[in-house]
Amino acid sequence: MPSCVWRLCLGFGVDVGFTGRLGSLYTGTPIMVYVLILSVVSQAAACLTLGLVRPWGERVPHWVPRLGGRRIPPLAVAAPAALGAFAVMGLCAAVTLIPGGPLDNPDFPHGTAGAIMDICYAPLLAWGPLVAVLTIAYTRRRRAGEQAGR
């Protein structure tokens, strides 16, 4: 959520500290559309991870027409969750560890603006590993449930 708020501020024209060429890139309608789409998609993905710990991750909710009450195959939940976890971990590793990467750009926010950006994006460093742990727990729970005859 904090990274979405930061991105939305960027998209709606709040000065978030970009300078030089990046400052001119991150203005106008195209960045606003991109930021809105990215924020909606990332929040939808975050909400879907709740299926790893809620009953609707095992059975389709009854209010869903034609599918309500049906069992969801564990692989249909675990595979996208695992792929998402590794994608987030890979993206975080690429952005933070690669020399000459985006964080080495002198036009990136520094000072207070940079600290605010870092604070808003820091939770993403934990997101991938946490989703991976939840995916493993989900898979074990579903396997145990199937072995118990559920």
N, CA, C and O of each residue as an XYZ file, in Angstrom:
600
protein
N       0.809     -1.190      0.000
C       0.000      0.000      0.000
C       0.865      1.274      0.000
O       0.562      2.204     -0.747
N       1.930      1.344      0.811
C       2.708      2.594      0.806
C       3.305      2.923     -0.557
O       3.362      4.091     -0.942
N       3.753      1.902     -1.290
C       4.329      2.179     -2.607
C       3.260      2.678     -3.570
O       3.547      3.509     -4.431
N       2.026      2.182     -3.437
C       0.931      2.673     -4.282
C       0.630      4.131     -3.993
O       0.416      4.919     -4.914
N       0.614      4.486     -2.738
C       0.362      5.884     -2.373
C       1.452      6.773     -2.953
O       1.169      7.839     -3.500
N       2.714      6.325     -2.829
C       3.819      7.106     -3.364
C       3.690      7.259     -4.876
O       3.870      8.353     -5.412
N       3.373      6.145     -5.571
C       3.213      6.192     -7.025
C       2.054      7.085     -7.432
O       2.154      7.834     -8.404
N       0.949      7.007     -6.688
C      -0.195      7.861     -7.024
C       0.148      9.334     -6.856
O      -0.290     10.171     -7.644
N       0.926      9.647     -5.837
C       1.396     11.033     -5.678
C       2.198     11.450     -6.908
O       2.000     12.540     -7.444
N       3.099     10.583     -7.351
C       3.890     10.842     -8.554
C       2.967     11.047     -9.755
O       3.133     12.003    -10.512
N       2.009     10.162     -9.927
C       1.107     10.220    -11.065
C       0.246     11.465    -11.094
O      -0.083     11.972    -12.167
N      -0.122     11.963     -9.919
C      -0.971     13.146     -9.862
C      -0.180     14.444     -9.735
O      -0.731     15.493     -9.401
N       1.125     14.353    -10.007
C       1.919     15.565    -10.133
C       2.592     16.089     -8.886
O       3.149     17.186     -8.916
N       2.564     15.350     -7.789
C       3.256     15.790     -6.576
C       4.760     15.642     -6.824
O       5.206     14.631     -7.365
N       5.530     16.642     -6.430
C       6.980     16.580     -6.608
C       7.546     15.567     -5.619
O       7.577     15.805     -4.412
N       7.992     14.430     -6.156
C       8.534     13.376     -5.305
C      10.051     13.316     -5.364
O      10.656     12.377     -4.847
N      10.669     14.307     -5.990
C      12.117     14.420     -5.948
C      12.875     14.013     -7.183
O      14.104     14.072     -7.178
N      12.198     13.595     -8.261
C      12.924     13.260     -9.483
C      13.468     14.538    -10.104
O      12.797     15.570    -10.105
N      14.671     14.468    -10.626
C      15.286     15.629    -11.258
C      15.773     15.242    -12.653
O      15.673     14.082    -13.052
N      16.291     16.200    -13.378
C      16.879     15.949    -14.689
C      15.910     15.301    -15.655
O      14.723     15.625    -15.685
N      16.441     14.373    -16.449
C      15.654     13.685    -17.466
C      14.488     12.919    -16.859
O      13.399     12.901    -17.432
N      14.698     12.280    -15.698
C      13.617     11.533    -15.059
C      12.491     12.460    -14.614
O      11.317     12.092    -14.676
N      12.847     13.653    -14.169
C      11.818     14.607    -13.748
C      10.871     14.956    -14.872
O       9.670     15.111    -14.652
N      11.408     15.083    -16.092
C      10.543     15.413    -17.227
C       9.775     14.178    -17.725
O       8.697     14.316    -18.302
N      10.318     12.981    -17.509
C       9.616     11.761    -17.918
C       8.398     11.487    -17.060
O       7.381     10.997    -17.551
N       8.500     11.800    -15.788
C       7.446     11.447    -14.841
C       6.434     12.558    -14.644
O       6.112     12.919    -13.512
N       5.935     13.098    -15.737
C       4.873     14.094    -15.685
C       3.884     13.818    -16.801
O       4.221     13.174    -17.794
N       2.670     14.303    -16.637
C       1.684     14.220    -17.702
C       0.762     13.010    -17.610
O       0.835     12.205    -16.681
N      -0.105     12.916    -18.610
C      -1.130     11.880    -18.658
C      -0.567     10.466    -18.778
O      -1.065      9.570    -18.096
N       0.458     10.217    -19.619
C       0.934      8.831    -19.735
C       1.398      8.240    -18.402
O       1.092      7.085    -18.106
N       2.121      9.004    -17.603
C       2.587      8.472    -16.316
C       1.407      8.274    -15.367
O       1.403      7.334    -14.571
N       0.402      9.158    -15.446
C      -0.760      9.016    -14.580
C      -1.516      7.730    -14.911
O      -1.930      7.007    -14.005
N      -1.699      7.441    -16.187
C      -2.391      6.213    -16.600
C      -1.580      4.997    -16.160
O      -2.133      4.048    -15.604
N      -0.267      5.025    -16.408
C       0.610      3.918    -16.011
C       0.534      3.671    -14.506
O       0.403      2.531    -14.061
N       0.618      4.746    -13.730
C       0.608      4.628    -12.273
C      -0.733      4.088    -11.782
O      -0.763      3.259    -10.873
N      -1.824      4.536    -12.358
C      -3.142      4.039    -11.958
C      -3.285      2.552    -12.268
O      -3.758      1.784    -11.430
N      -2.878      2.144    -13.467
C      -2.976      0.731    -13.840
C      -2.079     -0.118    -12.947
O      -2.515     -1.151    -12.438
N      -0.829      0.306    -12.751
C       0.092     -0.445    -11.907
C      -0.427     -0.552    -10.473
O      -0.301     -1.604     -9.846
N      -1.003      0.517     -9.959
C      -1.517      0.500     -8.589
C      -2.717     -0.424     -8.451
O      -2.812     -1.165     -7.472
N      -3.632     -0.396     -9.411
C      -4.800     -1.275     -9.365
C      -4.370     -2.738     -9.471
O      -4.856     -3.585     -8.721
N      -3.463     -3.034    -10.396
C      -3.005     -4.415    -10.585
C      -2.261     -4.907     -9.345
O      -2.481     -6.033     -8.901
N      -1.387     -4.078     -8.785
C      -0.619     -4.527     -7.617
C      -1.516     -4.707     -6.390
O      -1.296     -5.627     -5.602
N      -2.510     -3.858     -6.217
C      -3.416     -4.024     -5.087
C      -4.321     -5.235     -5.281
O      -4.650     -5.920     -4.312
N      -4.728     -5.507     -6.518
C      -5.528     -6.708     -6.788
C      -4.707     -7.961     -6.477
O      -5.216     -8.903     -5.870
N      -3.446     -7.972     -6.891
C      -2.580     -9.119     -6.596
C      -2.391     -9.278     -5.090
O      -2.392    -10.395     -4.573
N      -2.231     -8.165     -4.397
C      -2.069     -8.227     -2.940
C      -3.328     -8.792     -2.282
O      -3.233     -9.593     -1.352
N      -4.498     -8.383     -2.753
C      -5.748     -8.912     -2.187
C      -5.918    -10.393     -2.492
O      -6.446    -11.138     -1.667
N      -5.478    -10.826     -3.664
C      -5.591    -12.244     -4.010
C      -4.741    -13.124     -3.106
O      -5.078    -14.289     -2.897
N      -3.653    -12.599     -2.567
C      -2.821    -13.416     -1.680
C      -3.562    -13.780     -0.398
O      -3.172    -14.716      0.300
N      -4.624    -13.048     -0.087
C      -5.432    -13.412      1.077
C      -6.055    -14.793      0.901
O      -6.400    -15.452      1.882
N      -6.201    -15.233     -0.352
C      -6.726    -16.570     -0.620
C      -5.836    -17.676     -0.074
O      -6.281    -18.814      0.074
N      -4.584    -17.352      0.226
C      -3.681    -18.351      0.805
C      -4.016    -18.627      2.270
O      -3.602    -19.650      2.815
N      -4.751    -17.737      2.904
C      -5.059    -17.902      4.329
C      -6.554    -17.855      4.630
O      -6.956    -18.023      5.782
N      -7.384    -17.628      3.610
C      -8.832    -17.542      3.811
C      -9.525    -18.741      3.148
O      -8.964    -19.351      2.237
N     -10.720    -19.074      3.593
C     -11.435    -20.214      3.006
C     -11.693    -20.085      1.504
O     -11.739    -21.094      0.801
N     -11.861    -18.863      1.005
C     -12.138    -18.716     -0.422
C     -10.919    -19.055     -1.286
O     -11.014    -19.018     -2.513
N      -9.793    -19.381     -0.680
C      -8.651    -19.881     -1.425
C      -8.711    -21.385     -1.620
O      -7.895    -21.963     -2.339
N      -9.699    -22.024     -0.964
C      -9.883    -23.471     -1.094
C     -11.166    -23.818     -1.831
O     -11.223    -24.806     -2.564
N     -12.183    -23.012     -1.636
C     -13.471    -23.211     -2.312
C     -13.960    -21.874     -2.843
O     -13.809    -20.835     -2.201
N     -14.553    -21.925     -4.040
C     -15.116    -20.716     -4.626
C     -16.275    -20.259     -3.733
O     -17.119    -21.077     -3.367
N     -16.333    -18.974     -3.377
C     -17.436    -18.497     -2.527
C     -18.803    -18.826     -3.138
O     -18.970    -18.810     -4.357
N     -19.763    -19.120     -2.281
C     -21.091    -19.551     -2.734
C     -21.814    -18.505     -3.565
O     -22.673    -18.854     -4.374
N     -21.490    -17.238     -3.387
C     -22.192    -16.186     -4.123
C     -21.731    -16.065     -5.575
O     -22.342    -15.324     -6.344
N     -20.676    -16.768     -5.970
C     -20.190    -16.714     -7.351
C     -21.096    -17.591     -8.219
O     -21.219    -18.790     -7.970
N     -21.727    -17.002     -9.230
C     -22.649    -17.775    -10.076
C     -21.956    -18.959    -10.758
O     -20.830    -18.844    -11.242
N     -22.650    -20.089    -10.782
C     -22.262    -21.322    -11.476
C     -21.028    -22.011    -10.900
O     -20.863    -23.212    -11.115
N     -20.161    -21.315    -10.185
C     -18.951    -21.938     -9.643
C     -18.958    -22.020     -8.123
O     -18.133    -22.718     -7.531
N     -19.889    -21.308     -7.489
C     -19.923    -21.230     -6.030
C     -19.918    -22.584     -5.345
O     -20.702    -23.468     -5.692
N     -19.034    -22.742     -4.373
C     -18.943    -23.961     -3.588
C     -17.978    -25.001     -4.143
O     -17.661    -25.974     -3.458
N     -17.509    -24.812     -5.365
C     -16.587    -25.807     -5.949
C     -15.199    -25.693     -5.318
O     -14.736    -24.610     -4.960
N     -14.567    -26.837     -5.200
C     -13.208    -26.919     -4.670
C     -12.236    -26.335     -5.688
O     -12.359    -26.598     -6.884
N     -11.271    -25.545     -5.225
C     -10.245    -24.990     -6.108
C      -9.037    -25.915     -6.050
O      -8.547    -26.211     -4.960
N      -8.544    -26.377     -7.193
C      -7.348    -27.223     -7.178
C      -6.173    -26.472     -6.533
O      -5.914    -25.319     -6.879
N      -5.470    -27.113     -5.611
C      -4.366    -26.431     -4.923
C      -3.322    -25.836     -5.867
O      -2.787    -24.759     -5.607
N      -3.038    -26.530     -6.947
C      -2.032    -26.037     -7.884
C      -2.483    -24.746     -8.566
O      -1.649    -23.915     -8.929
N      -3.795    -24.570     -8.743
C      -4.320    -23.363     -9.369
C      -4.090    -22.136     -8.496
O      -4.100    -21.010     -8.994
N      -3.887    -22.342     -7.211
C      -3.598    -21.243     -6.291
C      -2.101    -21.151     -6.026
O      -1.525    -20.063     -6.057
N      -1.477    -22.284     -5.767
C      -0.071    -22.293     -5.364
C       0.873    -21.882     -6.488
O       1.854    -21.181     -6.239
N       0.598    -22.304     -7.720
C       1.505    -21.984     -8.830
C       1.590    -20.474     -9.083
O       2.696    -19.937     -9.142
N       0.454    -19.769     -9.234
C       0.569    -18.321     -9.443
C       1.157    -17.601     -8.224
O       1.880    -16.616     -8.373
N       0.848    -18.092     -7.028
C       1.403    -17.465     -5.824
C       2.922    -17.619     -5.787
O       3.637    -16.669     -5.469
N       3.411    -18.811     -6.109
C       4.867    -19.040     -6.124
C       5.535    -18.211     -7.205
O       6.585    -17.614     -6.971
N       4.935    -18.168     -8.385
C       5.501    -17.348     -9.464
C       5.539    -15.877     -9.069
O       6.527    -15.188     -9.321
N       4.470    -15.401     -8.455
C       4.436    -14.007     -8.006
C       5.483    -13.724     -6.944
O       6.141    -12.684     -6.977
N       5.639    -14.652     -5.997
C       6.640    -14.461     -4.940
C       8.039    -14.362     -5.530
O       8.811    -13.477     -5.163
N       8.364    -15.269     -6.442
C       9.700    -15.245     -7.042
C       9.883    -14.045     -7.964
O      10.988    -13.512     -8.072
N       8.820    -13.616     -8.626
C       8.916    -12.422     -9.471
C       9.220    -11.184     -8.630
O      10.071    -10.373     -8.995
N       8.519    -11.042     -7.500
C       8.762     -9.890     -6.633
C      10.172     -9.946     -6.053
O      10.862     -8.929     -5.994
N      10.600    -11.139     -5.624
C      11.960    -11.256     -5.079
C      13.007    -10.945     -6.153
O      14.000    -10.272     -5.876
N      12.787    -11.429     -7.361
C      13.724    -11.155     -8.449
C      13.784     -9.684     -8.802
O      14.862     -9.134     -9.026
N      12.619     -9.046     -8.851
C      12.570     -7.621     -9.158
C      13.276     -6.802     -8.079
O      14.044     -5.889     -8.385
N      13.013     -7.132     -6.826
C      13.664     -6.426     -5.719
C      15.177     -6.632     -5.755
O      15.937     -5.692     -5.524
N      15.611     -7.847     -6.041
C      17.051     -8.125     -6.120
C      17.677     -7.353     -7.274
O      18.757     -6.782     -7.126
N      17.006     -7.333     -8.424
C      17.548     -6.635     -9.585
C      17.673     -5.136     -9.322
O      18.677     -4.516     -9.672
N      16.653     -4.568     -8.708
C      16.662     -3.121     -8.476
C      17.685     -2.727     -7.408
O      18.351     -1.700     -7.537
N      17.809     -3.530     -6.367
C      18.670     -3.130     -5.252
C      20.105     -3.610     -5.356
O      20.997     -2.971     -4.798
N      20.364     -4.711     -6.049
C      21.701     -5.302     -6.022
C      22.548     -5.064     -7.268
O      23.774     -5.150     -7.195
N      21.933     -4.771     -8.399
C      22.694     -4.641     -9.635
C      23.398     -3.286     -9.674
O      22.745     -2.243     -9.635
N      24.739     -3.300     -9.752
C      25.474     -2.035     -9.873
C      25.092     -1.324    -11.175
O      24.963     -1.953    -12.225
N      24.919     -0.029    -11.088
C      24.517      0.740    -12.259
C      23.035      0.642    -12.540
O      22.560      1.126    -13.567
N      22.293      0.013    -11.623
C      20.854     -0.125    -11.780
C      20.138      1.185    -11.521
O      20.774      2.229    -11.380
N      18.818      1.130    -11.457
C      18.046      2.363    -11.318
C      18.370      3.168    -10.067
O      18.263      4.394    -10.076
N      18.763      2.497     -8.997
C      19.048      3.239     -7.762
C      20.344      4.034     -7.844
O      20.570      4.934     -7.035
N      21.210      3.707     -8.825
C      22.452      4.458     -9.011
C      22.263      5.684     -9.901
O      23.212      6.439    -10.118
N      21.061      5.891    -10.416
C      20.779      7.023    -11.296
C      20.816      8.311    -10.474
O      20.113      8.414     -9.469
N      21.635      9.312    -10.888
C      21.720     10.553    -10.123
C      20.434     11.373    -10.147
O      20.264     12.276     -9.329
N      19.522     11.066    -11.081
C      18.254     11.792    -11.148
C      17.189     11.216    -10.219
O      16.097     11.773    -10.103
N      17.508     10.093     -9.553
C      16.569      9.503     -8.605
C      16.492     10.389     -7.365
O      17.442     11.110     -7.061
N      15.375     10.342     -6.651
C      15.236     11.183     -5.461
C      16.328     10.917     -4.422
O      16.692      9.770     -4.161
N      16.837     11.994     -3.841
C      17.830     11.922     -2.770
C      17.328     12.755     -1.603
O      16.305     13.430     -1.719
N      18.019     12.718     -0.505
C      17.625     13.503      0.667
C      16.310     13.025      1.238
O      16.051     11.823      1.304
N      15.474     13.975      1.654
C      14.185     13.647      2.260
C      13.279     12.907      1.281
O      12.622     11.935      1.655
N      13.241     13.364      0.025
C      12.395     12.708     -0.980
C      12.848     11.264     -1.195
O      12.015     10.367     -1.329
N      14.154     11.035     -1.228
C      14.674      9.684     -1.382
C      14.356      8.812     -0.186
O      14.031      7.635     -0.341
N      14.449      9.387      1.022
C      14.135      8.630      2.237
C      12.659      8.232      2.254
O      12.322      7.112      2.640
N      11.781      9.146      1.837
C      10.345      8.845      1.792
C      10.083      7.732      0.775
O       9.312      6.812      1.049
N      10.720      7.811     -0.395
C      10.555      6.764     -1.402
C      11.049      5.418     -0.860
O      10.387      4.394     -1.033
N      12.210      5.424     -0.206
C      12.754      4.180      0.362
C      11.816      3.579      1.405
O      11.604      2.367      1.426
N      11.257      4.419      2.264
C      10.344      3.940      3.299
C       9.080      3.347      2.663
O       8.561      2.335      3.132
N       8.594      3.982      1.601
C       7.379      3.496      0.937
C       7.608      2.180      0.200
O       6.698      1.356      0.108
N       8.806      1.979     -0.323
C       9.082      0.760     -1.085
C       9.720     -0.344     -0.255
O       9.769     -1.486     -0.713
N      10.208     -0.057      0.938
C      10.885     -1.062      1.773
C      10.013     -2.298      2.062
O      10.544     -3.409      2.059
N       8.702     -2.155      2.310
C       7.894     -3.360      2.576
C       7.911     -4.375      1.425
O       7.678     -5.562      1.651
N       8.183     -3.923      0.203
C       8.237     -4.865     -0.918
C       9.381     -5.853     -0.774
O       9.314     -6.954     -1.321
N      10.432     -5.482     -0.047
C      11.545     -6.406      0.162
C      11.098     -7.641      0.938
O      11.636     -8.729      0.735
N      10.123     -7.481      1.820
C       9.622     -8.608      2.610
C       8.452     -9.320      1.915
O       8.154    -10.470      2.236
N       7.804     -8.660      0.985
C       6.588     -9.204      0.384
C       6.840    -10.536     -0.315
O       6.105    -11.494     -0.075
N       7.850    -10.624     -1.168
C       8.134    -11.863     -1.892
C       8.396    -13.041     -0.968
O       7.751    -14.080     -1.110
N       9.341    -12.908     -0.010
C       9.581    -14.027      0.908
C       8.350    -14.394      1.743
O       8.124    -15.574      2.008
N       7.563    -13.419      2.155
C       6.365    -13.720      2.947
C       5.333    -14.487      2.121
O       4.713    -15.424      2.625
N       5.146    -14.104      0.869
C       4.209    -14.831      0.006
C       4.733    -16.243     -0.251
O       3.944    -17.184     -0.330
N       6.045    -16.406     -0.383
C       6.619    -17.747     -0.571
C       6.330    -18.631      0.641
O       5.958    -19.794      0.485
N       6.498    -18.090      1.835
C       6.217    -18.851      3.058
C       4.730    -19.205      3.130
O       4.377    -20.335      3.470
N       3.866    -18.253      2.813
C       2.426    -18.527      2.825
C       2.048    -19.581      1.790
O       1.163    -20.403      2.029
N       2.715    -19.556      0.645
C       2.435    -20.546     -0.408
C       2.809    -21.941      0.061
O       2.064    -22.893     -0.172
N       3.950    -22.073      0.716
C       4.361    -23.373      1.253
C       3.369    -23.846      2.312
O       2.972    -25.012      2.315
N       2.969    -22.949      3.209
C       2.006    -23.319      4.251
C       0.662    -23.718      3.638
O       0.036    -24.677      4.089
N       0.220    -22.993      2.623
C      -1.032    -23.306      1.935
C      -0.963    -24.706      1.324
O      -1.882    -25.510      1.481
N       0.139    -24.985      0.625
C       0.303    -26.283     -0.031
C       0.310    -27.410      0.993
O      -0.331    -28.439      0.778
N       1.015    -27.236      2.092
C       1.050    -28.266      3.144
C      -0.327    -28.459      3.772
O      -0.742    -29.589      4.029
N      -1.026    -27.369      4.018
C      -2.356    -27.464      4.627
C      -3.320    -28.180      3.704
O      -4.093    -29.027      4.153
N      -3.288    -27.853      2.422
C      -4.186    -28.505      1.470
C      -3.848    -29.977      1.304
O      -4.744    -30.813      1.195
N      -2.555    -30.300      1.284
C      -2.135    -31.700      1.155
C      -2.594    -32.494      2.381
O      -3.097    -33.609      2.248
N      -2.420    -31.919      3.566
C      -2.849    -32.594      4.793
C      -4.369    -32.780      4.809
O      -4.868    -33.811      5.259
N      -5.095    -31.783      4.318
C      -6.550    -31.874      4.247
C      -7.016    -32.958      3.303
O      -7.985    -33.663      3.584
N      -6.328    -33.091      2.185
C      -6.709    -34.128      1.218
C      -6.377    -35.519      1.750
O      -7.118    -36.471      1.503
N      -5.276    -35.643      2.475
C      -4.918    -36.939      3.051
C      -5.861    -37.342      4.179
O      -6.056    -38.529      4.443
N      -6.445    -36.344      4.843
C      -7.372    -36.631      5.928
C      -8.778    -36.924      5.385
O      -9.696    -37.233      6.144
N      -8.930    -36.821      4.038
C     -10.218    -37.152      3.438
C     -11.189    -35.998      3.385
O     -12.400    -36.205      3.311
N     -10.683    -34.809      3.422
C     -11.519    -33.623      3.388
C     -12.163    -33.389      2.098
O     -12.898    -32.414      1.943
